[in-house]
Amino acid sequence: MEFQLRDEYIRLGQLLKATGLADSGVDAKFLIQEGKVFVNGEVCPQRGKKVRAGDLVSFEGQEIQVTE
């Protein structure tokens, strides 16, 4: 799936909510804390991680390519 940024970046938790991979901010927080979310192939434990154009976010076999 592709996600187009409206600003310079989006925070990881917001991205999961915006793409429907998490139902709420609380769900996103737990998914990230449990080590289930990867940014550019590495586990990312930070809900507030700034995701920018060119980043690839992976969660349970689904990939989100972030574009401008």
CHARMM internal coordinates of N, CA and C (Angstrom, degrees):
IC EDIT
DIST 1 N 1 CA 1.4435
DIST 1 CA 1 C 1.5159
ANGL 1 N 1 CA 1 C 107.17
DIST 1 C 2 N 1.3097
ANGL 1 CA 1 C 2 N 115.89
DIHE 1 N 1 CA 1 C 2 N 153.26
DIST 2 N 2 CA 1.4593
ANGL 1 C 2 N 2 CA 121.86
DIHE 1 CA 1 C 2 N 2 CA 179.76
DIST 2 CA 2 C 1.5213
ANGL 2 N 2 CA 2 C 109.29
DIHE 1 C 2 N 2 CA 2 C -117.12
DIST 2 C 3 N 1.3270
ANGL 2 CA 2 C 3 N 115.63
DIHE 2 N 2 CA 2 C 3 N 139.56
DIST 3 N 3 CA 1.4632
ANGL 2 C 3 N 3 CA 121.03
DIHE 2 CA 2 C 3 N 3 CA 177.49
DIST 3 CA 3 C 1.5192
ANGL 3 N 3 CA 3 C 107.94
DIHE 2 C 3 N 3 CA 3 C -125.32
DIST 3 C 4 N 1.3252
ANGL 3 CA 3 C 4 N 115.73
DIHE 3 N 3 CA 3 C 4 N 123.01
DIST 4 N 4 CA 1.4655
ANGL 3 C 4 N 4 CA 120.61
DIHE 3 CA 3 C 4 N 4 CA -179.01
DIST 4 CA 4 C 1.5250
ANGL 4 N 4 CA 4 C 110.26
DIHE 3 C 4 N 4 CA 4 C -96.89
DIST 4 C 5 N 1.3229
ANGL 4 CA 4 C 5 N 114.88
DIHE 4 N 4 CA 4 C 5 N 125.52
DIST 5 N 5 CA 1.4606
ANGL 4 C 5 N 5 CA 121.08
DIHE 4 CA 4 C 5 N 5 CA 179.56
DIST 5 CA 5 C 1.5266
ANGL 5 N 5 CA 5 C 111.17
DIHE 4 C 5 N 5 CA 5 C -71.70
DIST 5 C 6 N 1.3217
ANGL 5 CA 5 C 6 N 115.43
DIHE 5 N 5 CA 5 C 6 N 146.25
DIST 6 N 6 CA 1.4627
ANGL 5 C 6 N 6 CA 121.38
DIHE 5 CA 5 C 6 N 6 CA 172.19
DIST 6 CA 6 C 1.5220
ANGL 6 N 6 CA 6 C 109.94
DIHE 5 C 6 N 6 CA 6 C -100.85
DIST 6 C 7 N 1.3267
ANGL 6 CA 6 C 7 N 115.83
DIHE 6 N 6 CA 6 C 7 N -22.69
DIST 7 N 7 CA 1.4581
ANGL 6 C 7 N 7 CA 122.58
DIHE 6 CA 6 C 7 N 7 CA -179.78
DIST 7 CA 7 C 1.5283
ANGL 7 N 7 CA 7 C 108.41
DIHE 6 C 7 N 7 CA 7 C -123.13
DIST 7 C 8 N 1.3238
ANGL 7 CA 7 C 8 N 116.16
DIHE 7 N 7 CA 7 C 8 N -168.37
DIST 8 N 8 CA 1.4598
ANGL 7 C 8 N 8 CA 121.54
DIHE 7 CA 7 C 8 N 8 CA -178.76
DIST 8 CA 8 C 1.5352
ANGL 8 N 8 CA 8 C 111.80
DIHE 7 C 8 N 8 CA 8 C -67.70
DIST 8 C 9 N 1.3349
ANGL 8 CA 8 C 9 N 117.07
DIHE 8 N 8 CA 8 C 9 N -31.46
DIST 9 N 9 CA 1.4667
ANGL 8 C 9 N 9 CA 121.37
DIHE 8 CA 8 C 9 N 9 CA -178.51
DIST 9 CA 9 C 1.5286
ANGL 9 N 9 CA 9 C 109.16
DIHE 8 C 9 N 9 CA 9 C -156.90
DIST 9 C 10 N 1.3487
ANGL 9 CA 9 C 10 N 114.22
DIHE 9 N 9 CA 9 C 10 N 170.22
DIST 10 N 10 CA 1.4585
ANGL 9 C 10 N 10 CA 121.91
DIHE 9 CA 9 C 10 N 10 CA 171.77
DIST 10 CA 10 C 1.5196
ANGL 10 N 10 CA 10 C 106.17
DIHE 9 C 10 N 10 CA 10 C -136.56
DIST 10 C 11 N 1.2982
ANGL 10 CA 10 C 11 N 117.07
DIHE 10 N 10 CA 10 C 11 N 144.07
DIST 11 N 11 CA 1.4653
ANGL 10 C 11 N 11 CA 120.09
DIHE 10 CA 10 C 11 N 11 CA 179.20
DIST 11 CA 11 C 1.5371
ANGL 11 N 11 CA 11 C 108.46
DIHE 10 C 11 N 11 CA 11 C -75.94
DIST 11 C 12 N 1.3125
ANGL 11 CA 11 C 12 N 115.68
DIHE 11 N 11 CA 11 C 12 N 148.50
DIST 12 N 12 CA 1.4603
ANGL 11 C 12 N 12 CA 121.89
DIHE 11 CA 11 C 12 N 12 CA -173.57
DIST 12 CA 12 C 1.5234
ANGL 12 N 12 CA 12 C 112.61
DIHE 11 C 12 N 12 CA 12 C -55.88
DIST 12 C 13 N 1.3168
ANGL 12 CA 12 C 13 N 118.10
DIHE 12 N 12 CA 12 C 13 N -46.76
DIST 13 N 13 CA 1.4645
ANGL 12 C 13 N 13 CA 121.11
DIHE 12 CA 12 C 13 N 13 CA 179.36
DIST 13 CA 13 C 1.5217
ANGL 13 N 13 CA 13 C 111.76
DIHE 12 C 13 N 13 CA 13 C -60.77
DIST 13 C 14 N 1.3219
ANGL 13 CA 13 C 14 N 117.08
DIHE 13 N 13 CA 13 C 14 N -39.82
DIST 14 N 14 CA 1.4672
ANGL 13 C 14 N 14 CA 121.57
DIHE 13 CA 13 C 14 N 14 CA 178.76
DIST 14 CA 14 C 1.5283
ANGL 14 N 14 CA 14 C 110.71
DIHE 13 C 14 N 14 CA 14 C -66.28
DIST 14 C 15 N 1.3280
ANGL 14 CA 14 C 15 N 116.34
DIHE 14 N 14 CA 14 C 15 N -37.54
DIST 15 N 15 CA 1.4653
ANGL 14 C 15 N 15 CA 120.66
DIHE 14 CA 14 C 15 N 15 CA 179.21
DIST 15 CA 15 C 1.5268
ANGL 15 N 15 CA 15 C 110.56
DIHE 14 C 15 N 15 CA 15 C -63.66
DIST 15 C 16 N 1.3093
ANGL 15 CA 15 C 16 N 116.92
DIHE 15 N 15 CA 15 C 16 N -43.27
DIST 16 N 16 CA 1.4725
ANGL 15 C 16 N 16 CA 119.81
DIHE 15 CA 15 C 16 N 16 CA 179.43
DIST 16 CA 16 C 1.5241
ANGL 16 N 16 CA 16 C 111.07
DIHE 15 C 16 N 16 CA 16 C -62.28
DIST 16 C 17 N 1.3279
ANGL 16 CA 16 C 17 N 116.81
DIHE 16 N 16 CA 16 C 17 N -39.02
DIST 17 N 17 CA 1.4733
ANGL 16 C 17 N 17 CA 120.08
DIHE 16 CA 16 C 17 N 17 CA 177.29
DIST 17 CA 17 C 1.5223
ANGL 17 N 17 CA 17 C 110.61
DIHE 16 C 17 N 17 CA 17 C -69.11
DIST 17 C 18 N 1.3175
ANGL 17 CA 17 C 18 N 117.45
DIHE 17 N 17 CA 17 C 18 N -44.99
DIST 18 N 18 CA 1.4690
ANGL 17 C 18 N 18 CA 121.99
DIHE 17 CA 17 C 18 N 18 CA -176.28
DIST 18 CA 18 C 1.5211
ANGL 18 N 18 CA 18 C 112.65
DIHE 17 C 18 N 18 CA 18 C -63.06
DIST 18 C 19 N 1.3281
ANGL 18 CA 18 C 19 N 117.07
DIHE 18 N 18 CA 18 C 19 N -30.72
DIST 19 N 19 CA 1.4659
ANGL 18 C 19 N 19 CA 120.79
DIHE 18 CA 18 C 19 N 19 CA -179.28
DIST 19 CA 19 C 1.5241
ANGL 19 N 19 CA 19 C 112.43
DIHE 18 C 19 N 19 CA 19 C -93.22
DIST 19 C 20 N 1.3302
ANGL 19 CA 19 C 20 N 116.80
DIHE 19 N 19 CA 19 C 20 N -2.34
DIST 20 N 20 CA 1.4617
ANGL 19 C 20 N 20 CA 120.37
DIHE 19 CA 19 C 20 N 20 CA 177.85
DIST 20 CA 20 C 1.5199
ANGL 20 N 20 CA 20 C 114.39
DIHE 19 C 20 N 20 CA 20 C 82.58
DIST 20 C 21 N 1.3287
ANGL 20 CA 20 C 21 N 117.82
DIHE 20 N 20 CA 20 C 21 N 7.57
DIST 21 N 21 CA 1.4622
ANGL 20 C 21 N 21 CA 120.12
DIHE 20 CA 20 C 21 N 21 CA 178.92
DIST 21 CA 21 C 1.5204
ANGL 21 N 21 CA 21 C 111.76
DIHE 20 C 21 N 21 CA 21 C -78.36
DIST 21 C 22 N 1.3325
ANGL 21 CA 21 C 22 N 116.39
DIHE 21 N 21 CA 21 C 22 N -18.39
DIST 22 N 22 CA 1.4670
ANGL 21 C 22 N 22 CA 121.90
DIHE 21 CA 21 C 22 N 22 CA 174.32
DIST 22 CA 22 C 1.5246
ANGL 22 N 22 CA 22 C 106.97
DIHE 21 C 22 N 22 CA 22 C -131.62
DIST 22 C 23 N 1.3185
ANGL 22 CA 22 C 23 N 116.58
DIHE 22 N 22 CA 22 C 23 N 138.01
DIST 23 N 23 CA 1.4625
ANGL 22 C 23 N 23 CA 121.07
DIHE 22 CA 22 C 23 N 23 CA -178.25
DIST 23 CA 23 C 1.5211
ANGL 23 N 23 CA 23 C 112.87
DIHE 22 C 23 N 23 CA 23 C -75.00
DIST 23 C 24 N 1.3307
ANGL 23 CA 23 C 24 N 116.33
DIHE 23 N 23 CA 23 C 24 N -28.05
DIST 24 N 24 CA 1.4590
ANGL 23 C 24 N 24 CA 120.02
DIHE 23 CA 23 C 24 N 24 CA -177.25
DIST 24 CA 24 C 1.5246
ANGL 24 N 24 CA 24 C 109.82
DIHE 23 C 24 N 24 CA 24 C -151.26
DIST 24 C 25 N 1.3181
ANGL 24 CA 24 C 25 N 115.41
DIHE 24 N 24 CA 24 C 25 N 172.70
DIST 25 N 25 CA 1.4504
ANGL 24 C 25 N 25 CA 119.94
DIHE 24 CA 24 C 25 N 25 CA 176.63
DIST 25 CA 25 C 1.5156
ANGL 25 N 25 CA 25 C 112.14
DIHE 24 C 25 N 25 CA 25 C -63.35
DIST 25 C 26 N 1.3191
ANGL 25 CA 25 C 26 N 115.78
DIHE 25 N 25 CA 25 C 26 N -34.66
DIST 26 N 26 CA 1.4742
ANGL 25 C 26 N 26 CA 120.25
DIHE 25 CA 25 C 26 N 26 CA 178.53
DIST 26 CA 26 C 1.5253
ANGL 26 N 26 CA 26 C 109.99
DIHE 25 C 26 N 26 CA 26 C -65.65
DIST 26 C 27 N 1.3302
ANGL 26 CA 26 C 27 N 116.87
DIHE 26 N 26 CA 26 C 27 N -44.76
DIST 27 N 27 CA 1.4697
ANGL 26 C 27 N 27 CA 120.42
DIHE 26 CA 26 C 27 N 27 CA 177.52
DIST 27 CA 27 C 1.5257
ANGL 27 N 27 CA 27 C 110.50
DIHE 26 C 27 N 27 CA 27 C -59.95
DIST 27 C 28 N 1.3271
ANGL 27 CA 27 C 28 N 116.57
DIHE 27 N 27 CA 27 C 28 N -44.53
DIST 28 N 28 CA 1.4645
ANGL 27 C 28 N 28 CA 121.08
DIHE 27 CA 27 C 28 N 28 CA 179.83
DIST 28 CA 28 C 1.5322
ANGL 28 N 28 CA 28 C 110.06
DIHE 27 C 28 N 28 CA 28 C -60.49
DIST 28 C 29 N 1.3122
ANGL 28 CA 28 C 29 N 116.14
DIHE 28 N 28 CA 28 C 29 N -43.27
DIST 29 N 29 CA 1.4705
ANGL 28 C 29 N 29 CA 121.22
DIHE 28 CA 28 C 29 N 29 CA -179.80
DIST 29 CA 29 C 1.5260
ANGL 29 N 29 CA 29 C 110.52
DIHE 28 C 29 N 29 CA 29 C -57.60
DIST 29 C 30 N 1.3254
ANGL 29 CA 29 C 30 N 117.64
DIHE 29 N 29 CA 29 C 30 N -47.80
DIST 30 N 30 CA 1.4592
ANGL 29 C 30 N 30 CA 120.59
DIHE 29 CA 29 C 30 N 30 CA -178.35
DIST 30 CA 30 C 1.5252
ANGL 30 N 30 CA 30 C 112.01
DIHE 29 C 30 N 30 CA 30 C -67.62
DIST 30 C 31 N 1.3309
ANGL 30 CA 30 C 31 N 118.16
DIHE 30 N 30 CA 30 C 31 N -39.88
DIST 31 N 31 CA 1.4655
ANGL 30 C 31 N 31 CA 120.99
DIHE 30 CA 30 C 31 N 31 CA 178.51
DIST 31 CA 31 C 1.5235
ANGL 31 N 31 CA 31 C 110.56
DIHE 30 C 31 N 31 CA 31 C -60.87
DIST 31 C 32 N 1.3187
ANGL 31 CA 31 C 32 N 115.80
DIHE 31 N 31 CA 31 C 32 N -42.29
DIST 32 N 32 CA 1.4679
ANGL 31 C 32 N 32 CA 120.88
DIHE 31 CA 31 C 32 N 32 CA -179.67
DIST 32 CA 32 C 1.5226
ANGL 32 N 32 CA 32 C 110.45
DIHE 31 C 32 N 32 CA 32 C -68.97
DIST 32 C 33 N 1.3351
ANGL 32 CA 32 C 33 N 117.58
DIHE 32 N 32 CA 32 C 33 N -45.38
DIST 33 N 33 CA 1.4647
ANGL 32 C 33 N 33 CA 121.20
DIHE 32 CA 32 C 33 N 33 CA -179.65
DIST 33 CA 33 C 1.5254
ANGL 33 N 33 CA 33 C 112.48
DIHE 32 C 33 N 33 CA 33 C -63.47
DIST 33 C 34 N 1.3361
ANGL 33 CA 33 C 34 N 116.82
DIHE 33 N 33 CA 33 C 34 N -30.65
DIST 34 N 34 CA 1.4638
ANGL 33 C 34 N 34 CA 121.19
DIHE 33 CA 33 C 34 N 34 CA -179.90
DIST 34 CA 34 C 1.5273
ANGL 34 N 34 CA 34 C 112.63
DIHE 33 C 34 N 34 CA 34 C -79.09
DIST 34 C 35 N 1.3341
ANGL 34 CA 34 C 35 N 117.40
DIHE 34 N 34 CA 34 C 35 N -1.24
DIST 35 N 35 CA 1.4579
ANGL 34 C 35 N 35 CA 121.25
DIHE 34 CA 34 C 35 N 35 CA 177.63
DIST 35 CA 35 C 1.5128
ANGL 35 N 35 CA 35 C 114.05
DIHE 34 C 35 N 35 CA 35 C 76.63
DIST 35 C 36 N 1.3222
ANGL 35 CA 35 C 36 N 117.21
DIHE 35 N 35 CA 35 C 36 N 25.98
DIST 36 N 36 CA 1.4648
ANGL 35 C 36 N 36 CA 121.13
DIHE 35 CA 35 C 36 N 36 CA -177.92
DIST 36 CA 36 C 1.5262
ANGL 36 N 36 CA 36 C 113.35
DIHE 35 C 36 N 36 CA 36 C -93.10
DIST 36 C 37 N 1.3290
ANGL 36 CA 36 C 37 N 116.61
DIHE 36 N 36 CA 36 C 37 N -6.25
DIST 37 N 37 CA 1.4660
ANGL 36 C 37 N 37 CA 120.52
DIHE 36 CA 36 C 37 N 37 CA -175.98
DIST 37 CA 37 C 1.5303
ANGL 37 N 37 CA 37 C 109.48
DIHE 36 C 37 N 37 CA 37 C -113.60
DIST 37 C 38 N 1.3303
ANGL 37 CA 37 C 38 N 115.44
DIHE 37 N 37 CA 37 C 38 N 132.69
DIST 38 N 38 CA 1.4581
ANGL 37 C 38 N 38 CA 122.16
DIHE 37 CA 37 C 38 N 38 CA -179.09
DIST 38 CA 38 C 1.5241
ANGL 38 N 38 CA 38 C 109.55
DIHE 37 C 38 N 38 CA 38 C -117.13
DIST 38 C 39 N 1.3213
ANGL 38 CA 38 C 39 N 115.94
DIHE 38 N 38 CA 38 C 39 N 140.91
DIST 39 N 39 CA 1.4604
ANGL 38 C 39 N 39 CA 121.56
DIHE 38 CA 38 C 39 N 39 CA 172.89
DIST 39 CA 39 C 1.5217
ANGL 39 N 39 CA 39 C 106.54
DIHE 38 C 39 N 39 CA 39 C -121.15
DIST 39 C 40 N 1.3212
ANGL 39 CA 39 C 40 N 115.05
DIHE 39 N 39 CA 39 C 40 N 119.85
DIST 40 N 40 CA 1.4689
ANGL 39 C 40 N 40 CA 121.57
DIHE 39 CA 39 C 40 N 40 CA -177.97
DIST 40 CA 40 C 1.5317
ANGL 40 N 40 CA 40 C 111.98
DIHE 39 C 40 N 40 CA 40 C 53.37
DIST 40 C 41 N 1.3323
ANGL 40 CA 40 C 41 N 116.12
DIHE 40 N 40 CA 40 C 41 N 40.95
DIST 41 N 41 CA 1.4568
ANGL 40 C 41 N 41 CA 121.89
DIHE 40 CA 40 C 41 N 41 CA 174.29
DIST 41 CA 41 C 1.5192
ANGL 41 N 41 CA 41 C 116.27
DIHE 40 C 41 N 41 CA 41 C 84.80
DIST 41 C 42 N 1.3381
ANGL 41 CA 41 C 42 N 117.79
DIHE 41 N 41 CA 41 C 42 N -0.90
DIST 42 N 42 CA 1.4619
ANGL 41 C 42 N 42 CA 120.84
DIHE 41 CA 41 C 42 N 42 CA -179.39
DIST 42 CA 42 C 1.5256
ANGL 42 N 42 CA 42 C 110.57
DIHE 41 C 42 N 42 CA 42 C -119.42
DIST 42 C 43 N 1.3230
ANGL 42 CA 42 C 43 N 116.16
DIHE 42 N 42 CA 42 C 43 N 141.65
DIST 43 N 43 CA 1.4629
ANGL 42 C 43 N 43 CA 120.23
DIHE 42 CA 42 C 43 N 43 CA 176.70
DIST 43 CA 43 C 1.5271
ANGL 43 N 43 CA 43 C 108.25
DIHE 42 C 43 N 43 CA 43 C -58.60
DIST 43 C 44 N 1.3230
ANGL 43 CA 43 C 44 N 116.01
DIHE 43 N 43 CA 43 C 44 N 134.86
DIST 44 N 44 CA 1.4599
ANGL 43 C 44 N 44 CA 120.29
DIHE 43 CA 43 C 44 N 44 CA 179.80
DIST 44 CA 44 C 1.5233
ANGL 44 N 44 CA 44 C 108.80
DIHE 43 C 44 N 44 CA 44 C -121.18
DIST 44 C 45 N 1.3329
ANGL 44 CA 44 C 45 N 117.72
DIHE 44 N 44 CA 44 C 45 N 109.79
DIST 45 N 45 CA 1.4554
ANGL 44 C 45 N 45 CA 121.19
DIHE 44 CA 44 C 45 N 45 CA -178.29
DIST 45 CA 45 C 1.5303
ANGL 45 N 45 CA 45 C 114.05
DIHE 44 C 45 N 45 CA 45 C -87.91
DIST 45 C 46 N 1.3208
ANGL 45 CA 45 C 46 N 117.84
DIHE 45 N 45 CA 45 C 46 N 5.48
DIST 46 N 46 CA 1.4655
ANGL 45 C 46 N 46 CA 121.52
DIHE 45 CA 45 C 46 N 46 CA -175.48
DIST 46 CA 46 C 1.5271
ANGL 46 N 46 CA 46 C 111.48
DIHE 45 C 46 N 46 CA 46 C -104.16
DIST 46 C 47 N 1.3103
ANGL 46 CA 46 C 47 N 116.73
DIHE 46 N 46 CA 46 C 47 N 113.30
DIST 47 N 47 CA 1.4633
ANGL 46 C 47 N 47 CA 121.23
DIHE 46 CA 46 C 47 N 47 CA 178.29
DIST 47 CA 47 C 1.5268
ANGL 47 N 47 CA 47 C 110.73
DIHE 46 C 47 N 47 CA 47 C -64.17
DIST 47 C 48 N 1.3259
ANGL 47 CA 47 C 48 N 116.91
DIHE 47 N 47 CA 47 C 48 N -32.33
DIST 48 N 48 CA 1.4514
ANGL 47 C 48 N 48 CA 121.85
DIHE 47 CA 47 C 48 N 48 CA -177.86
DIST 48 CA 48 C 1.5171
ANGL 48 N 48 CA 48 C 114.50
DIHE 47 C 48 N 48 CA 48 C -88.06
DIST 48 C 49 N 1.3264
ANGL 48 CA 48 C 49 N 118.01
DIHE 48 N 48 CA 48 C 49 N 7.93
DIST 49 N 49 CA 1.4626
ANGL 48 C 49 N 49 CA 122.23
DIHE 48 CA 48 C 49 N 49 CA 179.18
DIST 49 CA 49 C 1.5255
ANGL 49 N 49 CA 49 C 109.73
DIHE 48 C 49 N 49 CA 49 C -54.23
DIST 49 C 50 N 1.3186
ANGL 49 CA 49 C 50 N 116.29
DIHE 49 N 49 CA 49 C 50 N 130.81
DIST 50 N 50 CA 1.4609
ANGL 49 C 50 N 50 CA 121.09
DIHE 49 CA 49 C 50 N 50 CA 178.48
DIST 50 CA 50 C 1.5256
ANGL 50 N 50 CA 50 C 108.84
DIHE 49 C 50 N 50 CA 50 C -81.48
DIST 50 C 51 N 1.3283
ANGL 50 CA 50 C 51 N 115.80
DIHE 50 N 50 CA 50 C 51 N 116.29
DIST 51 N 51 CA 1.4549
ANGL 50 C 51 N 51 CA 121.83
DIHE 50 CA 50 C 51 N 51 CA 179.13
DIST 51 CA 51 C 1.5243
ANGL 51 N 51 CA 51 C 106.98
DIHE 50 C 51 N 51 CA 51 C -98.96
DIST 51 C 52 N 1.3304
ANGL 51 CA 51 C 52 N 115.29
DIHE 51 N 51 CA 51 C 52 N 127.97
DIST 52 N 52 CA 1.4678
ANGL 51 C 52 N 52 CA 120.67
DIHE 51 CA 51 C 52 N 52 CA -174.56
DIST 52 CA 52 C 1.5338
ANGL 52 N 52 CA 52 C 110.73
DIHE 51 C 52 N 52 CA 52 C -119.32
DIST 52 C 53 N 1.3174
ANGL 52 CA 52 C 53 N 115.59
DIHE 52 N 52 CA 52 C 53 N 169.26
DIST 53 N 53 CA 1.4663
ANGL 52 C 53 N 53 CA 121.01
DIHE 52 CA 52 C 53 N 53 CA 177.73
DIST 53 CA 53 C 1.5285
ANGL 53 N 53 CA 53 C 109.16
DIHE 52 C 53 N 53 CA 53 C -54.23
DIST 53 C 54 N 1.3165
ANGL 53 CA 53 C 54 N 116.00
DIHE 53 N 53 CA 53 C 54 N 135.58
DIST 54 N 54 CA 1.4548
ANGL 53 C 54 N 54 CA 121.96
DIHE 53 CA 53 C 54 N 54 CA -179.17
DIST 54 CA 54 C 1.5129
ANGL 54 N 54 CA 54 C 113.51
DIHE 53 C 54 N 54 CA 54 C 98.58
DIST 54 C 55 N 1.3269
ANGL 54 CA 54 C 55 N 117.47
DIHE 54 N 54 CA 54 C 55 N -15.60
DIST 55 N 55 CA 1.4671
ANGL 54 C 55 N 55 CA 120.78
DIHE 54 CA 54 C 55 N 55 CA 178.89
DIST 55 CA 55 C 1.5278
ANGL 55 N 55 CA 55 C 110.56
DIHE 54 C 55 N 55 CA 55 C -78.11
DIST 55 C 56 N 1.3178
ANGL 55 CA 55 C 56 N 115.03
DIHE 55 N 55 CA 55 C 56 N 150.34
DIST 56 N 56 CA 1.4578
ANGL 55 C 56 N 56 CA 122.25
DIHE 55 CA 55 C 56 N 56 CA 177.21
DIST 56 CA 56 C 1.5223
ANGL 56 N 56 CA 56 C 108.05
DIHE 55 C 56 N 56 CA 56 C -119.88
DIST 56 C 57 N 1.3187
ANGL 56 CA 56 C 57 N 116.48
DIHE 56 N 56 CA 56 C 57 N 119.86
DIST 57 N 57 CA 1.4642
ANGL 56 C 57 N 57 CA 122.41
DIHE 56 CA 56 C 57 N 57 CA -179.62
DIST 57 CA 57 C 1.5275
ANGL 57 N 57 CA 57 C 108.13
DIHE 56 C 57 N 57 CA 57 C -107.12
DIST 57 C 58 N 1.3228
ANGL 57 CA 57 C 58 N 116.73
DIHE 57 N 57 CA 57 C 58 N 131.05
DIST 58 N 58 CA 1.4669
ANGL 57 C 58 N 58 CA 121.72
DIHE 57 CA 57 C 58 N 58 CA -179.22
DIST 58 CA 58 C 1.5175
ANGL 58 N 58 CA 58 C 109.86
DIHE 57 C 58 N 58 CA 58 C -121.92
DIST 58 C 59 N 1.3423
ANGL 58 CA 58 C 59 N 114.46
DIHE 58 N 58 CA 58 C 59 N 141.24
DIST 59 N 59 CA 1.4583
ANGL 58 C 59 N 59 CA 120.83
DIHE 58 CA 58 C 59 N 59 CA 177.99
DIST 59 CA 59 C 1.5161
ANGL 59 N 59 CA 59 C 108.45
DIHE 58 C 59 N 59 CA 59 C -153.16
DIST 59 C 60 N 1.3222
ANGL 59 CA 59 C 60 N 117.01
DIHE 59 N 59 CA 59 C 60 N 117.47
DIST 60 N 60 CA 1.4714
ANGL 59 C 60 N 60 CA 123.75
DIHE 59 CA 59 C 60 N 60 CA 176.97
DIST 60 CA 60 C 1.5281
ANGL 60 N 60 CA 60 C 112.82
DIHE 59 C 60 N 60 CA 60 C 45.97
DIST 60 C 61 N 1.3217
ANGL 60 CA 60 C 61 N 115.98
DIHE 60 N 60 CA 60 C 61 N 51.44
DIST 61 N 61 CA 1.4660
ANGL 60 C 61 N 61 CA 121.02
DIHE 60 CA 60 C 61 N 61 CA 175.71
DIST 61 CA 61 C 1.5185
ANGL 61 N 61 CA 61 C 115.09
DIHE 60 C 61 N 61 CA 61 C 82.12
DIST 61 C 62 N 1.3083
ANGL 61 CA 61 C 62 N 117.67
DIHE 61 N 61 CA 61 C 62 N -4.05
DIST 62 N 62 CA 1.4616
ANGL 61 C 62 N 62 CA 120.58
DIHE 61 CA 61 C 62 N 62 CA 177.62
DIST 62 CA 62 C 1.5233
ANGL 62 N 62 CA 62 C 108.62
DIHE 61 C 62 N 62 CA 62 C -103.01
DIST 62 C 63 N 1.3093
ANGL 62 CA 62 C 63 N 116.10
DIHE 62 N 62 CA 62 C 63 N 142.28
DIST 63 N 63 CA 1.4486
ANGL 62 C 63 N 63 CA 120.89
DIHE 62 CA 62 C 63 N 63 CA -179.95
DIST 63 CA 63 C 1.5164
ANGL 63 N 63 CA 63 C 110.27
DIHE 62 C 63 N 63 CA 63 C -121.18
DIST 63 C 64 N 1.3234
ANGL 63 CA 63 C 64 N 114.84
DIHE 63 N 63 CA 63 C 64 N 141.37
DIST 64 N 64 CA 1.4665
ANGL 63 C 64 N 64 CA 121.22
DIHE 63 CA 63 C 64 N 64 CA 177.03
DIST 64 CA 64 C 1.5221
ANGL 64 N 64 CA 64 C 106.43
DIHE 63 C 64 N 64 CA 64 C -120.83
DIST 64 C 65 N 1.3183
ANGL 64 CA 64 C 65 N 116.05
DIHE 64 N 64 CA 64 C 65 N 116.13
DIST 65 N 65 CA 1.4596
ANGL 64 C 65 N 65 CA 120.83
DIHE 64 CA 64 C 65 N 65 CA 175.16
DIST 65 CA 65 C 1.5223
ANGL 65 N 65 CA 65 C 107.33
DIHE 64 C 65 N 65 CA 65 C -92.87
DIST 65 C 66 N 1.3111
ANGL 65 CA 65 C 66 N 117.10
DIHE 65 N 65 CA 65 C 66 N 121.37
DIST 66 N 66 CA 1.4614
ANGL 65 C 66 N 66 CA 121.73
DIHE 65 CA 65 C 66 N 66 CA -177.65
DIST 66 CA 66 C 1.5233
ANGL 66 N 66 CA 66 C 108.53
DIHE 65 C 66 N 66 CA 66 C -91.95
DIST 66 C 67 N 1.3374
ANGL 66 CA 66 C 67 N 115.91
DIHE 66 N 66 CA 66 C 67 N 127.16
DIST 67 N 67 CA 1.4647
ANGL 66 C 67 N 67 CA 121.77
DIHE 66 CA 66 C 67 N 67 CA -178.15
DIST 67 CA 67 C 1.5207
ANGL 67 N 67 CA 67 C 110.44
DIHE 66 C 67 N 67 CA 67 C -125.87
DIST 67 C 68 N 1.3315
ANGL 67 CA 67 C 68 N 114.33
DIHE 67 N 67 CA 67 C 68 N 167.35
DIST 68 N 68 CA 1.4778
ANGL 67 C 68 N 68 CA 119.99
DIHE 67 CA 67 C 68 N 68 CA 177.51
DIST 68 CA 68 C 1.5048
ANGL 68 N 68 CA 68 C 110.65
DIHE 67 C 68 N 68 CA 68 C -80.41
END
COOR INIT
IC SEED 1 N 1 CA 1 C
IC BUILD
